[in-house]
Amino acid sequence: MQKPSLSTFAVFAAMIVAALFVALPALADGISYKLPVKRATVDTAAKLADYFADADYTVAGIEQAGGVPRIFVRHLPEGIGSLPSGDKERLFIRILLPMIAKGNHIILQQRERLLGILRQRAAGWLTTGNDRYWLSQVAQVYRTSPDDFHTLLRRVDVVPASLALAQGIEASAWGVAGPAQSQNDLFGSQATADDASDAGYPTLMRGVLAYMYT
């Protein structure tokens, strides 16, 4: 069976966003997130939905708010699969979007440092020991050589939020699939990730980063 192409996922994402009355620009590469940082510790889907409501965090309000709040959920809440379809979808999107925004923020910082090193090399400056060590670590994460700057620049780049959201929905069945529930793996990426154990990822954020890096 032929796997869906990235363009298919993008179309799927646009359909989801339109159905939930969220303008697509709010899910673009540059989606922002706002202070303060909050880590939700609620244990059920119903309580998490109430927590989001108390924080005035709604799917429909993302564009108007100019970004998503920095609310990070460590694990999917119990009972998410028992929610009515629309409630489940809105809750899953609100769980995932802040982590996508954070992941892209981290990647942009990596890219800026990489570009800075390249500018220094072009100007004739020697690469410092700290920068060489950083390059080796980043190259390991992105599975390439620290001297292969062409590949690094191609790989160290943001993932469109709409694409990441669509792939998370597809791979995890809106957070109901077994790996998502028991292993914090929303993207089916555990098999190829270096930081995943047999039990999966320690948090949802670690699973999201593994997907975005690969």
C-alpha positions in Angstrom: 0.0 0.0 0.0 1.4 3.4 -1.0 2.1 5.7 1.9 0.4 9.1 1.9 2.6 11.9 0.5 3.5 15.1 2.4 1.2 17.0 0.1 -1.6 14.6 1.1 -1.0 15.4 4.8 -1.0 19.1 4.1 -4.4 18.9 2.4 -5.6 16.8 5.2 -4.4 19.4 7.7 -6.1 22.2 5.8 -9.4 20.2 5.9 -9.1 19.7 9.7 -8.4 23.4 10.3 -11.2 24.6 8.2 -13.6 22.2 9.9 -12.6 23.6 13.3 -13.0 27.2 12.1 -9.3 28.0 12.7 -7.6 30.2 10.0 -4.6 28.4 8.5 -2.2 31.3 9.0 -2.5 30.7 12.8 -0.8 27.3 12.1 2.0 28.5 9.9 5.7 27.9 10.6 6.0 30.9 12.8 3.2 30.1 15.2 4.2 31.7 18.5 3.6 30.9 22.1 3.3 33.2 25.0 4.4 33.5 28.6 4.1 32.3 31.3 5.1 28.6 31.0 2.6 26.2 32.6 2.8 22.5 33.0 -0.6 20.8 33.3 -0.8 18.1 36.0 -4.4 17.1 35.6 -5.0 13.4 35.1 -8.3 13.2 33.1 -9.4 14.5 29.8 -12.4 16.3 31.3 -10.2 18.0 33.9 -7.7 19.1 31.2 -10.5 20.5 29.1 -11.6 22.5 32.1 -8.0 23.6 32.7 -7.7 24.9 29.2 -11.1 26.7 29.5 -9.9 28.4 32.7 -6.8 29.5 30.9 -9.0 30.9 28.0 -7.3 28.5 25.6 -9.6 27.5 22.8 -9.0 26.3 19.3 -11.2 29.1 17.9 -9.3 31.7 19.8 -5.7 30.8 18.7 -5.6 33.3 15.8 -7.2 36.1 17.8 -4.7 35.5 20.7 -1.8 35.6 18.3 -0.4 32.3 19.4 -0.8 29.4 21.8 -0.1 29.5 25.5 2.9 27.7 26.9 0.9 24.9 28.5 2.8 21.6 28.3 1.1 18.3 29.1 3.5 15.5 30.0 1.2 12.6 29.1 -2.1 12.2 27.4 -4.9 12.4 29.9 -7.1 9.4 30.8 -10.4 9.2 29.0 -9.4 11.2 25.9 -10.8 8.4 23.7 -14.1 8.5 25.5 -14.8 12.1 24.7 -17.3 13.1 22.0 -15.6 13.3 18.7 -15.5 17.1 18.5 -14.3 17.5 22.1 -11.6 14.9 21.6 -10.3 16.7 18.5 -10.2 20.1 20.0 -8.5 18.8 23.1 -5.9 16.9 21.2 -5.1 20.0 19.0 -4.7 22.1 22.1 -2.3 19.5 23.7 -0.1 19.3 20.6 0.2 22.8 19.3 2.3 24.3 22.2 4.8 21.5 21.8 5.0 22.0 18.0 5.6 25.7 18.6 8.3 25.0 21.2 10.0 22.4 19.0 10.1 25.0 16.1 11.5 27.6 18.5 14.3 25.2 19.5 15.1 24.4 15.9 15.2 28.1 14.9 17.7 28.7 17.7 19.8 25.8 16.4 19.6 27.2 12.9 20.6 30.7 13.9 23.7 29.4 15.7 24.5 27.2 12.7 24.3 30.2 10.3 26.4 32.2 12.7 29.1 29.6 12.6 29.0 29.6 8.8 29.3 33.4 8.7 32.3 33.3 10.9 34.0 30.6 8.8 33.2 32.6 5.6 34.9 35.6 7.2 38.0 33.5 7.9 37.5 33.0 11.7 38.5 29.6 13.2 35.7 27.6 14.7 35.9 27.5 18.5 36.1 24.3 20.5 32.6 25.0 21.9 31.2 25.4 18.5 32.9 22.3 17.2 31.4 20.3 20.1 28.0 21.8 19.5 28.2 21.0 15.8 29.0 17.4 16.6 26.0 17.1 18.9 23.6 18.7 16.4 25.0 16.5 13.6 24.3 13.4 15.7 20.7 14.5 16.4 20.1 15.1 12.7 22.1 12.1 11.5 24.7 13.7 9.4 28.4 14.8 9.6 29.3 18.0 11.5 31.3 19.0 8.4 28.3 18.5 6.0 26.9 22.0 6.3 24.7 21.6 3.2 22.8 18.7 4.8 22.7 20.4 8.2 21.2 23.5 6.7 18.6 21.4 4.9 17.7 19.4 8.0 17.9 22.0 10.8 14.7 23.8 9.8 11.2 24.2 11.1 8.4 21.8 10.5 5.2 23.5 9.3 2.8 23.3 12.2 -0.1 22.3 10.0 1.9 19.3 8.7 3.1 18.2 12.2 -0.5 18.5 13.4 -1.9 16.4 10.6 0.8 13.7 11.0 0.2 13.6 14.7 -3.5 13.1 14.1 -3.0 10.5 11.5 -0.4 8.5 13.4 -2.0 8.6 16.9 -5.7 8.6 15.8 -6.3 11.8 17.8 -4.3 10.5 20.8 -6.2 7.2 21.1 -3.6 4.8 19.5 -1.6 2.5 21.9 1.8 4.1 21.4 0.4 7.5 22.0 -1.2 6.4 25.2 1.5 4.2 26.7 4.7 5.5 25.1 4.1 9.3 24.6 4.7 8.6 20.8 2.2 10.6 18.8 4.1 10.2 15.5 5.2 6.5 15.4 8.8 7.7 15.5 10.0 5.6 18.4 11.6 2.9 16.3 14.0 5.4 14.7 14.7 7.7 17.6 17.8 7.5 19.8 16.3 8.8 23.0 13.4 6.3 23.1 13.5 3.3 25.4 11.4 0.2 25.2 8.9 2.1 27.3 8.8 5.0 24.9 9.5 8.6 25.6 9.5 10.1 29.1 7.2 12.9 28.0 5.1 13.9 25.1 7.5 16.8 24.4 10.4 14.4 24.0 8.4 12.4 21.5 7.4 15.5 19.5 11.1 16.6 19.4 12.2 13.2 18.2 9.7 13.5 15.3 10.7 17.0 14.4 14.4 16.1 14.4 13.9 13.2 12.1 
